[in-house]
Amino acid sequence: MACFWLNQNDTLIEIPSSEEINNITYYKIVVTVGEIKWHVLHRYSEFFELHNQLVTDHGVSKDILPSKKVIRNKCPIFIENRRKGLEEYCQKILNYLKRTMPRIFIEFFNFHVYDIFFLLQNLAMKFFVEADLLLSSTRSYTLTPLELHAVSECLKKPFPTVENTDSRYDFTHVVDLYSQLKTLTVNGNGNSYLNSNIIPNQLPFELVSFKELTSLVLIKVSLDKITSLGNVRTTVQKLCVHNTNMSSISQILQCDVLHKCNLDSSQIWVNVTVLNLTNNNLIDIDKTITLVPNLKTLILDSNKISCISGLSELPNLSHLSLSNNLISICNQLHTKIGNITTLNLSQNSITSLKGFRKLYSLVTLNLSCNKIDDIEEITYLGDLPCLENLILTGNFVATTIDYRIKVLEHFKERTKDICLDNEKPTQSELDKVSVLRALRIVKEGKAPDLTNNAYT
């Protein structure tokens, strides 16, 4: 980001060209502050309004603005001369006003959009007006890496005192609000910011100002640019990270750690119970997952994970979702996720259910859109004592004749308790299952018990 106060001698306002939009001539103003550049378009009438106010309120000389011309003001030679005159005018008022930097000047040239100090002034004014309402309701807010970078830089170095600054623009309004927020969403951006050469996701920032966050959502953020998490590891209960290029969980949970191969107690996310890492590029569940020891819900949808592993040290984990990954084989799942009650493995490539047979705590299982084609695979689920919800839609097995009856039959006396594909069995289905069960028992050489119909 730009920082005018540290680059006053390297600040330049130029007008290299003009362009016609809807038959109106606009002048392209390029502002350069150090290595940062941005541009803004203004027509002459807007310069004229700016000048009149600067003359009235800030003592700018009246006759330094190029004069108006009503006739032949579309002439290329006239436009070129006016461009040169306006460029000279911009440099003069910059030199004259750089100690006071009045708001009208700042906003005309968009310093409040691209410069650290003036962006924070705008943010401070916004919080001065809205803070009470925000803190009395959701206590949640959405910020960008640009805004967080500005705050981080301001905390590192003092800015010079500005003459006649309105107290409503005081930086303390920003810090006060940050320290009381409960939910923070950070929306990143890997492209150039508006009309500048600033790329938000290349800006480093800290989260040290946030003292009470319980929920943190990071979207399209370059996590390696987070230089310090501050108090976040001890307060956050719900952590969500989406749409990043991270391939390892360590890049997320240890984003501020230089040597990620080392795990120690200072890196533990003490209170996190919900971790949602949907839509990243994760390829496995590495040992870093132990840094969230109290995790109850883990969502890893839409990644590139091919194997369920590394979860045995999370005794409180009860909800796991790995939808839309690359999982094809599920062996001995009870040794990895034995306490799971809700498991979502939809949109994978699973063909066999043998590895599910000892998940005795499982209540809900979503296997939709996999590659299960043999109805007999359901045998491995039939003896799961707590299973109540099973989803198999999108598998070839779901096209089998009398599919529902054949699936429900495997649950024996518990058939009436099973909700298959979000539908409880009808009485007609229960009756058919009862007949099939009786026929199977006879076929196996056993005498059916006709005194107690378990399906009604």
Secondary structure, 3 states (H helix, E strand, C coil): CECHHHCHHHEEEEEEEEEEECCEEEEEEEEEECCEEEEEEEEHHHHHHHHHHHHHHHCCCHHHCCCCCCCCCCCHHHHHHHHHHHHHHHHHHHHHHCCCCCHHHHHHCCHHHHEHHHHHHHHHHHHHHHHHHHHHCCCEEEECHHHHHHHHHHHHCCCCCCCCCCHHHCCHHHHHHHCCCCEEEEECCCCCCCCECCCHHHCCEECCCCCCCCEEEEECCCHHHEEECCCHHHHCCEEEEECCCCCCCHHHHCCCCCCCCCCCHHHCCCCCCEEECCCCCCCCCCHHHHHCCCCCEEECCCCCCCCCCCCCCCCCCCEEECCCCCCCCCCCHHHCCCCCCEEECCCCCCCCCHHHCCCCCCCEEECCCCCCCCHHHHHHCCCCCCCCEEECCCCHHHHCCCHHHHHHHCCHHHHHHCEECCECCCHHHHHHHHHHHHHHHHHCCCCCCCCCCCCC
